[in-house]
Amino acid sequence: MSCPVKYREIGDFHSYYSGATKAPYLTIFVGGNHEASSHLWELFYGGWVAPNIYYMGAANVVRVGGVRIAGMSGIWKGYNFNKTHHERLPYSQDDVKSIYHVREIDTRKLLQLRTQVDIGISHDWPRAIEKSGNAKALWRMKPDFEQESKDGTLGNQAATFVMDRLRPPYWFSAHMHCKFAATKTYDDDDAPKSNNLPATALAPAVVATIQSAAPTITHNSDEIDLDMDDDDTPAPAQPTATNGTVPKNQDEISLDDDDEDNEPETPINGTSTSKNKDEIDLDYGAADVPPQSSVPSDLRAQLPAAFARPAAPSARGQPGQPIPPEITNKVVRFLALDKCLPGRKFLQLLEIPRTSSGRDLTSHPKVKFEYDPEWLAITRVFASHIILGDKNARAPNDIGEANYRPLIEKEQVWVEENIVKSGKLEIPENFVLTAPIFEVGMPEIVNEGPVEYNNPQMQDFCDLVGIENKFFSTEEERAERMNNGPPPPEPRRDGGFGGRGGGRGRGGHRGRGGGGRGDRGRGRGGGGRGRGRGW
């Protein structure tokens, strides 16, 4: 888990994992940036982390009583978006952080959905969603967000792609540790237009309806700031704010930090807020005159292809656009809630009507928790695209929705015949223990790293869908990886290694104020599974 060791503490998740305590209601969640990533790795396609607590996996669509829920795990870091899922135990310092960064291949799968969903879930907010709510109230709660919003770097660009494609009536997020509501209204005349920006820099044009956000937060004096790495030095004390903003609590845990990288995000408008005077600009256009090279042409011809000047970017539209006619909703109600702490707005009950097509539930006394047939078909198409454990590999190229569509339709026929008609859509309650349980009295912090386990739930799912279980490994394979040790750390731009240095949180700011994300994380304590309070 990505967090300083000094804050690790076993909480209460181990009692749910062991079965001593059971969640009273079906609980569905997506992963964020302070999870026990090795545990969730076992359930890449989704599964039970404890009885009645279901993890959505890297990306998923499920049905609860006919209500379709689409979820995507992870947080946005543009420099890892196009990479494969290369992290595998034992993790390096870089892997511990990059493993929870959202990936293009999982986003691409969600962008193939062609029918209406009811709910969307992401950990961090879809990028630019703050512009569809009371942004000024948000700035009062989180002053650092204002500049990020202006820069176009606040939020998860992949989540925006998915939201603009699926347009669910409701979208729920967390991560920012404040309650905030917004309403995003789509006018097809104002649909995202094609332009010359990279896919990761595009943003939709929408008509925003303003909805009030929550009032200013009163912070918990017992919260600890988790925005720093283990070797960080404490920040100097900050003066009390007198302009109506919320002062930063020096004792608050801020889990907003991720890589603490100093690599600038590409703003939504495609222009960077800062320019490195020593950086070589390789994005000259066709009308530009390329600089003259002092290397003779015959020598340049002998260089590897990697030294060739990249081609100018080609025009492309926003991924997932235009939307299919089966997706008809035009208003998305966004809601983010605060941390689970006293005095914070972390809970809200909503009654959500079903807008997607679903089965008649009147004959079922118990609401069914089911796989989604369309998503299972998409999973079959993309199963071979998932590449694990190879840092040098590249994900297969996106062949375009038009080319994926007949492949998915073919697999929908297979799913209908082999799963739907066979009555196998209901998600089985097949949770099993994989790691040893934590027992009171065991050491809460151990020197040994986590161990990789084969989770039978993963095998059951792959057998159901008829795909290879790429996550299975033999004891010999696991032992060989552990003996080889973690991969070497990636070099930083400043010539160092490991992590990404620079300022705290986004934009060089120290966190986001109001604390960080996820004061409770899942972890292994003493060889067993525990819930880390403040991990």
LINRANOR-V128329 format. One line per field, one symbol per residue. phi: phi as a letter, one per 20 degrees, with the letter a starting at -180 (. if undefined). psi: psi as a letter, one per 20 degrees, with the letter a starting at -180 (. if undefined). Layout:
# LINRANOR-V128329
phi = ???
psi = ???
This chain:
# LINRANOR-V128329
phi = .eafgfdfbfddfgffffnfccffcgcdbdeddcdeffffgfcgeoreeagmcdefnfbacccclnfeddccencebgfdgeeeeefbgeeegffgeffdefdffffgfffefccfdecdccfefgfmfffdcefffffffcgffffffffmdeodffffgfffeelfgccdbbmembebcbcddddgfdfgefbeffgfdebfeceedfcfeffgeeeefefdededefefeffffdfffcdneeffefdefdeffceledeffeffendefbcffeeeeddfefeeefffeeegfffffeffffeffffffefbefgndfffffedfccdeebcdefecgmdedcbecddfedefbffdfedfdfedcfdgffffffffegfefddmdfefcfgffengfefgffffffffffffedffemdffffedfcfdeffecgoffeccefffdeceegffffffffemcfefefbfffffffffffnffffffefenecmmclnfememmfemcmmndemfccebddmndecdeemf
psi = pnqqhijpppcjhhhggiihqpphqpppqrqbjlrnhhghhilhjqrpirpjoppiahqrprpokippppqprrrpohiigjrrmipqqpqrhghhghhjpqqhhhghghiipjrprhpqpqgrqppjhhijanhhhghhgnhhhghhghikjoaohhhgggghghlqhqpprcgilqppqqooppohhkqpqqajqqhijqqqpropppqqrqrqpoqpiiqqokiqrhjqqqqqqqqppjjirpqpoijpoojhqeilqkpqqorhjjpqiqpoijqpojkqahiqoqqpqipqhhhhhiqrhiiqpqqqqqpqrppiqrqqhioiqippoppqraqmqpjqnipppqooqphrprqpjhiohppqoqrpgghhghhhhjhiiopqjohiqqqqqoiqhhhhghgghghhgggghigghjkjhppqmkpqpgqqqpqphqphpqhqrrqpqophhgggghggilrpniipqrhggghgghhhrqqqqqqrhjiaqpajabrpaqkjqnbjqjraqmiprprppkirproook.
